[in-house]
């Protein structure tokens, strides 16, 4: 996945009035704010990201803007799965999701531990300025601080598609330990459909992410 420098996105609503669940200033990078996703207000931005070919692994290619909004409106009713818009210096730069692995299909594929938290991260496309080395690492560091320190979780679980080599390489570079390759079962419910997925599990413990 490409490191954005100046993410390109449609005109977005103002973010300053919205209360973040996490805010962190990183020297030399900027201020990162993690905002609860507003399914309606953020639909245009999110749809622009998830509908691109580069986001094929996200699983929303082909959905309309309203369908994307509906997916996240449903997620907002859940206590176990949460979606966030990540904003850097007032610009939306990523879609971030957290979930309780024990309440997710991934729990059928590994032994969950108390303190586990699952995450999904979709970065905005790079803008005209192109990629900048270290950008993703800095942003990811702020998100790790939110889930491992802010939420007090002890281990992050990720399950990228086995063919998503860029995402897998990025996680391993960030200190994740590769787990087994698994097949996440199909989910077919009235409000949710997820096809079967071949995934590479990987794990990051808090003491590794914030050693010392």
SVG drawing of the C-alpha trace seen along z (x, -y; Angstrom):
<svg xmlns="http://www.w3.org/2000/svg" viewBox="-32 -23 45 45">
<polyline fill="none" stroke="black" stroke-width="0.4" points="0.0,0.0 1.5,-3.4 2.4,-5.9 0.3,-9.0 1.9,-12.5 -1.0,-14.8 -4.0,-12.5 -6.5,-13.3 -10.1,-13.3 -13.4,-14.9 -14.5,-18.1 -15.0,-17.0 -17.0,-18.4 -15.1,-20.3 -13.6,-18.1 -12.5,-20.5 -15.8,-20.5 -15.9,-16.7 -14.6,-15.1 -11.8,-12.6 -11.3,-9.4 -7.6,-9.9 -5.5,-13.0 -1.7,-13.0 0.9,-15.5 3.9,-13.9 7.0,-16.1 7.9,-16.6 4.7,-14.9 1.6,-16.7 -1.5,-16.2 -3.4,-12.9 -7.0,-12.8 -9.1,-9.6 -12.8,-10.5 -15.7,-8.1 -16.9,-7.7 -20.1,-9.6 -21.7,-7.2 -23.6,-9.9 -21.3,-12.9 -18.2,-10.8 -19.8,-8.6 -18.4,-10.6 -14.8,-10.5 -15.0,-6.9 -16.7,-5.7 -14.0,-7.5 -11.4,-5.4 -13.1,-2.0 -14.3,-2.0 -10.8,-2.4 -9.0,0.6 -6.2,0.2 -8.8,0.9 -10.0,4.2 -8.9,6.1 -11.2,3.9 -14.1,5.7 -16.3,2.8 -15.6,2.3 -18.8,2.0 -20.9,0.6 -22.7,-2.7 -22.1,-5.6 -25.4,-4.9 -24.5,-1.2 -21.2,-2.2 -23.0,-4.5 -25.5,-1.8 -22.7,0.7 -21.1,-1.8 -24.5,-2.8 -25.1,0.8 -21.6,1.1 -22.4,-1.9 -25.1,0.1 -22.6,2.7 -20.7,2.8 -18.0,5.0 -17.0,3.4 -16.1,-0.3 -15.1,-2.5 -13.1,-5.7 -12.0,-8.5 -8.3,-9.4 -7.5,-13.0 -4.1,-14.5 -3.9,-18.3 -7.6,-18.6 -7.2,-16.3 -8.8,-12.9 -6.1,-10.3 -7.3,-6.9 -10.3,-4.7 -9.6,-2.7 -11.7,0.1 -11.4,2.0 -13.2,5.1 -13.4,7.6 -11.9,10.8 -14.0,13.0 -17.1,11.6 -15.7,11.9 -15.3,14.8 -11.5,14.7 -12.1,16.3 -12.8,19.5 -9.3,19.5 -7.0,18.9 -7.1,18.9 -8.2,15.5 -6.7,14.0 -8.1,11.5 -6.9,8.1 -6.9,8.9 -8.1,6.3 -8.5,6.7 -7.8,3.8 -8.3,2.9 -6.6,-0.1 -7.2,-1.6 -4.9,-4.6 -6.1,-7.3 -4.6,-7.4 -1.4,-9.4 -2.0,-12.9 -0.1,-14.8 2.9,-15.1 3.4,-11.3 4.6,-9.1 6.9,-10.2 9.1,-7.6 8.0,-7.1 4.6,-8.5 2.6,-5.3 4.9,-4.3 4.2,-7.6 0.5,-7.4 0.4,-3.7 2.3,-4.6 -0.4,-7.0 -3.1,-4.3 -1.1,-1.7 -0.9,-4.2 -4.7,-4.5 -5.5,-0.8 -2.7,0.5 -2.3,-2.4 -5.5,-4.4 -7.8,-1.4 -5.5,0.7 -5.4,3.7 -2.4,6.0 -2.3,7.5 -3.3,6.4 -4.6,9.0 -4.6,8.4 -5.9,10.6 -4.9,9.2 -5.7,11.2 -2.9,13.7 -2.5,12.0 -2.2,8.5 1.6,8.7 2.1,5.0 0.0,4.9 1.6,8.1 5.1,6.7 4.1,3.4 2.8,5.2 5.9,7.3 8.1,4.2 6.1,2.6 7.0,5.5 4.1,7.9 4.8,11.6 3.3,13.7 0.8,16.3 -0.9,19.0 -2.5,18.7 -6.2,19.4 -9.5,19.4 -12.0,17.0 -15.5,18.6 -18.3,17.0 -20.7,14.8 -24.3,14.6 -26.6,12.7 -29.5,10.4 -27.4,7.3 -23.9,8.6 -22.4,10.7 -18.7,11.5 -17.3,14.0 -14.8,16.7 -11.4,15.1 -7.9,16.6 -6.0,14.6 -2.5,14.2 -2.8,13.6 -0.3,11.5 0.1,10.3 1.7,7.4 2.0,7.4 2.1,4.1 5.5,4.9 6.9,5.2 5.3,2.1 6.3,0.0 9.4,1.7 11.0,-0.2"/>
</svg>
